[in-house]
Amino acid sequence: MLDACGKLGWMPAPITILPDLWFPARQPIRAVFGRRPNRVIPDLWFPRAGVLLSDPLLHQQKIRPVPIGVSIAAINVSTLIATQAGTSGLFILHGRDVYCLSANHVLSLNGLIPPGSPVIQPGFGDGGVVDLDNFAHNSFYQPFNTLANEIDVALAHVDIPSDAVLSILENGIPTGRFRQAAVGMQVQKSGRTTGLTQSFVVAVNAETNTPEIPGLLPAIHHVGQVVVDNPGQAFAAGGDSGAGVYDLDGNLVGVVSHTVETNPDLVSCSPALSIALWLDSLFPPPPATGGTQRNDLPAVILSVSALLLFLGIIEASRDSHVR
């Protein structure tokens, strides 16, 4: 319900909650309201290959600070259109601002959930509640191009920087680098529904399609996609949209977007290098000084340095990865 100030209160409201678009449904919404305890998860060092001992239910709980790979959702407080649940894919640092990157259709619905809208953790499908579980607000999204869409991404500005701990749940710390995927590459992701999983890249520079969502989104033709083997939705399922896809060294190679329309045993991912170009268009690098070559990618915050960073003992910029 809306209070006198127009804010969505913590009690249940007639929210239109949409499933993870372009993924077959896997887990039902669990209507849980009220206060939820915070879970604090220790960091594990990257990589963690071999046998994966994952607890998917852990990814659906309320966790503070928020790590990579957990349930999130967004809502338009005016229309009460909300996403059920997607996944926090990675965190980006620009100056002293921290942003959560996920899929456009998780955070924005191509503008139906506009910039400034609250983002919660966990998502509505996992009992998250506006105001009690807010951790970010929408900032930017890449509009879908129905002719040749390459990336399905959006950013949400984290309200309190220390609410983001930039390690991957059940996996550890990414490198902060973006890498081109290759056929046969072994990859892993940490997501809301299936937890920590591994698979292989089966195609790059692929073209895929997503169906029209009547009244919401048009049919979209995707190009330049990274396609990962997904038999029986074992790698990614509904609710995993927005999850970062990493190689076994912790380099980002893509972000989970949708299942391939003609074959649900394949999952289509936005390519990491195209995401990096989009980030550079949002946050242009400062001019180079002298003969020093500058790094054009925003820094990914690393959890081992987060405390010092947020206390102001060290200061990171786009040009220096915090290691």
Buried (B, 14 or more C-beta within 10 A) or exposed (E): EEEEEEEBBBEEBEBEBBBBBBBEEBBEBEEEBEEBEEEEBEBBEBBBEEEBEBEBEBBBBBBBBBBBBBBBBBBBBEEBBBBBBBBBBBBBBBEEBBBBBBBBBBBBBBBBBBBEBBBBBBBBBBBBBBEBBBBBBBBBBBEBEEEEBBBBBBBBBBBEBBBBBBBBBBBBBBBBBBBEBEEEBEBBBBBBBBBBBBBEBBBBEBBBBBEEBEEEBEEBBBBBBBBBBBEEBEBBBBBBBBBBBBBBEBBBBBBBBBBBBEEBEBBBBBBBBBBBBBBBEBBEBEEEEEEEEEBBBBBBBBBBBBEEBBEEEEEBBBBEBBE
